[in-house]
């Protein structure tokens, strides 16, 4: 018997399939009419619920670093460069963060890089299964790995439909090779600044998540359920 599966979708596209749907070929970015899997249920986005969930995760992850940032597309960024030794090295720290997120009731796709947008790209590339290496420490390695990523990962890519493909731009390396004036004229100056931040060529200052002075939470014990 086929298992039920679920996918988060907006009015037009699939945002995030669950593991079963993904294995059946449903991909982020697919149109609702194109994406199909037996017994698949499409779920609507609940912005308030997502915000509360991300904030609860961010609050928990403050145990590992004082610099936690809520970022684009339901991503939580952690600045951990100064804390890796405290937790037994980078690998051990990532395992502890993954375990902590799981204890909160969520599944995570971890990645690390010398830049915030670099880590963001690798995490989303891992979700889409288009990157083999998602733990980068050296700047020189970051450039090589990011260059190979598909241009569809650019946050503003969907806003431009298939414009990148129309000009033969398939990877971030292709995008970086295009004339800067032409890119700015067609896609906006912001994409050049975004590229510079991702590759560590421009400062990327972000506002850290601040824990509330007080909060209220509810925990339902398993024995209380009926």
N, C-alpha and C positions, 0 to 999 in steps of 0.2 A: 504494500500500500504506500502510495506516495505521501511524503511528509508535507505538512503545510509550511509555507515560508512567507516572509514579510519583507517589504521594502518601503523606505521612507521616500515620499515623492511630493513635489510641489504641483502646480497646475499643469505643468508641461513635461517635466523630466524626473527621472529617478535620481534621488539624492544619495541614498545609501541602502543597498540590499543587505539582508542578513546573509550568513555564510551559506545556507542552503540555496538561496536564490542566486548568490554569486556563482556557486558551483554549477548551477543550471544555465549560466550564461547571461544573467542580468547584471548590467554594469552601471556604475554612476555616470550620469550624463545621458543615458539612453532615454528616448522619448517614451512616454507612457504607452503609446500605441504600439511601439516596436518591442518593448520589453515584455517578455512572456515567460512564465513558469507555471506548471500545474499547481493549483491550489495556492496561488500567491495572493496575498492581501496587501493592498496599497494603504499606507498609513499617512495621514496628514501631519504637517509640521505643527508643533505646539511650541511657539516661541517662548512663552513664559516658563513652561516646564523645562525646556532645554536650558534656559538661562539659570534656573534654580539648580539644575543638575550640574552644570559646569561650575557654578559658584561653590557648590558643595565639594566637588573634586578639588578645586583650587584651594579651598580652605584646608582640606586634608593634606595637600601637598606642600603646604607651608612648613611642614615638619622637616622637609629636605632642603629648603632654601627660602630666604626672605623675598626673593625676586620671582614671583609667579605672575604670569600675564595671561589674560583671556584674549585670544587672538581670533583671526578671521576663520570662518567655517568650522565652528565648534572645536577649536584647537586650544590646548592649554600649553603654554611655553614655560620652561623652567631654566633659569640661569644657574648652572651647577658647576661651573669651572673651578670655583674655589672650594667646593665641598666634596669632590670625588674621593680624596684620601680619607676624609672623615667617615665615609661609608664603605671603605674597602675597595676603592677603585671604581672606574666608570661602569664596568660590566655589573658589578655587585649593586651599584646604585640604581641602574636601570631595572634590574630584577626586582629591587625593593619598591621602586615606583610602580612598576607593572603590577606587582602583588597588591599594593595599596589601592590602586584604582580598581582592581578586581574585587577587593573586599568592599568597595563602595557600591558594587553591583554593576560595574561597567566593563566593557572590553576596550582595550586601547591598542593603538598601533604606534609604537615608539620609534623615534629616530633622533639622532643628535648630529650637530654640525657647529662650526665656529660662528655661524650667523643665525639669527632668529628665523629669517625667511628661508635660509638654507635648510634648517631643521624642519620647518613647516613643509617645504617642498618634498623632502625625503619621506616624511611621515605620510603625506598624501600619495606619494608615489608607491609607498609600501601598501597602502590601502588598495590602490588600483593595480598592484602587482606589476609595476613597470620599472622597478629598480631592484637590483641585487644587493647593493651596498647601501646601508642606511645609517651607519655609524661612522662619522667622519670627524677627525680631530685636526688634521693639517689643512691649512688654507690651500695649498697646492693641490691636494687631493680633492678638496671641495670643488674647485673649478672644473676638474676633469669629470667628476661625477654629475655635477649639475648640468654641464654642457650636453650630456647624453639624455637628459630627461625630455619627455615630449612637451611641446609648447602648450598643449591642452591643459597643463597643470597651472599655467599662469592664472591668477585669481580673476582677471578680467577677460579671460579667453571666451567664455560663453556670451559675453556682451557683444563680442565681435563676430559671432557665429563661426563661419568657416573662412574668415578673411585670412588667417595665417596660412591655411592650406592653399588658398588661391594664389599666394605669392611664393609658394614652394618652401614655406617655413615650417619644418617639422619638429625641430628640437630647440632648446634654449640656445645652443651654439649657433644655429641658423639665425635666430632672432638677434643675437649679439653682433652678427656679421653685417646686418642690414645697416644702411646709412642712417645715422642718428636723426637727422632732420626729417627724413622720410617716415621713420617710425613715429616720431613725435607728431608729425602732421596727420598721420593716419590713425594712430592709436592713442595719442595724447602724451604729454610730457611725463605724466605719472608713471608710465611703464618703464621709462628709462631710469627713473629714480628708484623704482622697485627693483630693477635688475641690479643696480649699483649696491643696494642694501643686501640683496640676496648673496652677492658675490663678495661682500665685505669691502666694497669700494666707497661706501657712503655710510655715515652714522645712522643707526637705527634706534632711536630713543623711544621707549614705550612706557606707558604708565602701569606700574605694578598693581596687582590686585591687593586691596587692603581688607584685612579681616574686620568684620563689624564689631563694634564695642560689645554687643550682646546679640544673641540669636536664639531662635526657638527651633527645635527639631523633634520629630516624633519617630519612635522606633517600635515596630510591632513585633512582639515575641511570637515565635512559631506556635507555642502552646496556646496562644490566645485566639488563634484562627479557628473558625468553625466551618 
